[in-house]
């Protein structure tokens, strides 16, 4: 579960940075 959250957080951060 923690790993999944970490992956989601990384994806969200990447999208925010890209934007």
PEFENFEN-V275266 format. One record per pair of residues at least 12 apart in sequence whose ideal C-beta (glycine too) atoms are under 8 Angstrom apart, sorted by the first residue. I is the first residue (numbers start at 0). J is the second residue. Records with the same first field share a line. If there is no record, write none. Layout:
I: J + J
This chain:
none
